[in-house]
Structure formats: C-alpha cells, structure tokens
Amino acid sequence: MDNGLYSFALKNTLDEIRNLCPDITNAFVFRENGEITAADENTPQQNIVHIIDYFEGLLEKAETMGGIEQITIESSRGGANVSHIDNQYLVTITSENADKNYVNMITRTIVTTVLKLLDKISPAPLKNNPTETETTPEAPVKNEEEPAEQPIDAPEMEEAEPPEQPIKPEITHHEPTPNQLIVEDIQGLLVASDTVRIDKETLLQWQELCEDRKIEEVEVETFGGQSTRCKVKQMKNSKQGGKGIIQMPQRIREILETKEGELVRVKPIVE
C-alpha cells in the first residue's frame, strides 16, 4: 500500500482515538528503526523526536532480554505508554486523571484492528511512465506540390449572453458520522434480542446533530463487511464504564459474526 495513504489512514485513526478518549493528550506510531509512521494532528513532530530518543535506550536494552511488549511510565503530571504492535510502537501520552486500563484497551484494540486491515489492502500501482516499446508517432509529411488551403473568413457573430439563473439556496444536512465502539456481551431474562444499548453521552451527541429528532434505531457494521439494523436504548451499566462500548445480545452478535471485545462501526438511523 502507498506509504502516504497508509500514514493518512493511521493518522485519522489516532485522531478518532483522541476524540474517543479525551484523556489522551498525544498519540503517535513509529517503526523499530525510529521512522515516524503517523501522529495525531495535535502532536508536534519535534516533541515526537524527543520522546523517541528517550525511549530508544530502553527499547535497545529490552532487545537484549528478548524484546518488549509494553512500557508504562507514570508521574504526577500524567503518564506514557508504549505498546509493541506488528513491528511498530504505539505511544500514548495521558493526563494525570486518565483511566489507564480503559485507555490501553481502547488504543490496542483499535490500532491493532486498523493495522491488520491496512496490511490486507494492496491496490495496484499506477503506471504514469510510458513503456520502452512505446514510440512517439511521427508527424505526417506535407506534400509540397499540394496547394495550401486558405482559411475562409467567417463573419463574426456576437455570442448571446445566457439568461441569468436564479441562485438556489444550499440546504445543508448534518449527517452523523459512524462511531467506533467495542462490543460488550449483554445477557438476562429482560434483555430484548433485537436491541443494542449505547451510553447516554453518545446518544445525546447524535440527537444534537440530528436536530433533536428521536433516535430509535442504529446501523451496526463490522470491519469484515457484515451489517444489520436494530433498535437502540440507553445503557444502564457496563463492565468498562460504558463509554466507547456497545452492549449487544447474542442474537445480533451471531448475525454480525462478531464477539465480545471486537470493534464495530455504529451510526444512528434518522428518517
């Protein structure tokens, strides 16, 4: 895959992670050779270079002991976490009050999923240069004996100006973008098999974008292409606190061929 497209897709992923976890102040990915793969829009490259220089010594020492999967550093002003994912390192800088377990779960799940998808995408390269066998067509040789055709002067015609068309006002529609949520299993005697549950904050954000119209259904799509339409209600409680989670009954998980802990895209249906 083209390096520019690869980095662009990964940068958008990091921006979405920061939107999902406001406690993350900076996020970026770099390769084992120190090359920066992608960074969120709020992280200056100069800061990234300093952070990579700081961690390089630790990573080199870790290689002598068989490698490293994760490094966590905490201080009174916040924390930093480095995770080894598919020959690359994901770095997240968090505020002092951040829920470290929640942040690590979100970042590792999303970035791992996106990296696997990007590795599967390999579009054919564009051919911009002509091949060696292609030749430039020769210009036709003009017969000197044939008289040259003289151009015929045509009378000049004034072009009629087209009638002015009334300008129609543009109508803008605020279409909510899909949210990336992590699947959590929901069971119980009173759990509806055709209904998913999402946290109150996400539902309120959708209602604001949809001009306060009531949202009763959502469309859920997996990264494998499976999708379904189902009813939605507000979440009551969750194992992970609720934020960034979609609670899903067994019947819908079977339709989507997904399981607890996987990432899905969810958007509201407004008719």
Steps between C-alpha positions, in 0.01 A plus 500: 500500500619855426683643803308828479160328509620265775612790721184702421272213604700440818503873586118513472484201731713676763281812473188286556665338804567844653137598436388178667742542793545873582748400774751413223700818432733356234516183289737383228648187339863439401689208352779300661758701302372827649301610191176682590202326337214730609401745774182674609452857380579658840842342552798703363766295321772661712341358816473157336872496421589581863269225631640240256856592603401450863349155442766373258743426784235301688397309188862410415554360849174308475612336173791337681249339737278361223294805398220699659122510465413803712661777708299722739641810669295696755563837664308764693419684175382201298630184341646348184442156351695325221348186341669272245250421220599326174863621486394853595471692826183685606563786746221667700549791742216542753393751764543428871133403556476262203364148541812313383327162458222650287746700286724197438203280409361756252832583332630143464165370369447776244857533375552123474177465299586788265858376441370156404252656255768724345730201450224326302450799268746499210372702199677459167765770430417772253696501174600859426806441276472361145670166429818476297315338207271800456610735224401857423291516180676684218341817364355455149720632220330774303510472121654821369318466165156522663379859538448608855140550593413861572283567803156641425415811696170447677291794615539569867191417703433654837430234756171543673533515876315214673209606719586529866388201702358555847740391770351227713597503865708203607339270751747350745430182688705400803554129447646328808820309430527138620645446848751221562385303805618183675255210529395396850278198562162562668289223647194465720135400503376851417756571224335551159665294226453774237634795702851632570593742779730806471612756760295816562776740387524348150120503457482869601775591250307328222178678596673840480629420150157371395324820620360327810306242300442182695742217422343158533715288266868469403699325230785281625779394260805283561837563335443172316200648314212344699225748595155506656236747611367476854326693775702703753453597863707682760753289689436448871838366611812345349806295594725770345308806622288534186698757299603368158298179555202346320313232694376232262277192558602160368256500205645821349859385562422180307355700208812718486733205566678701768588442863571688821803730483490557123459842335192601295373816329164637619293788359146621578211456255293814458202492262 
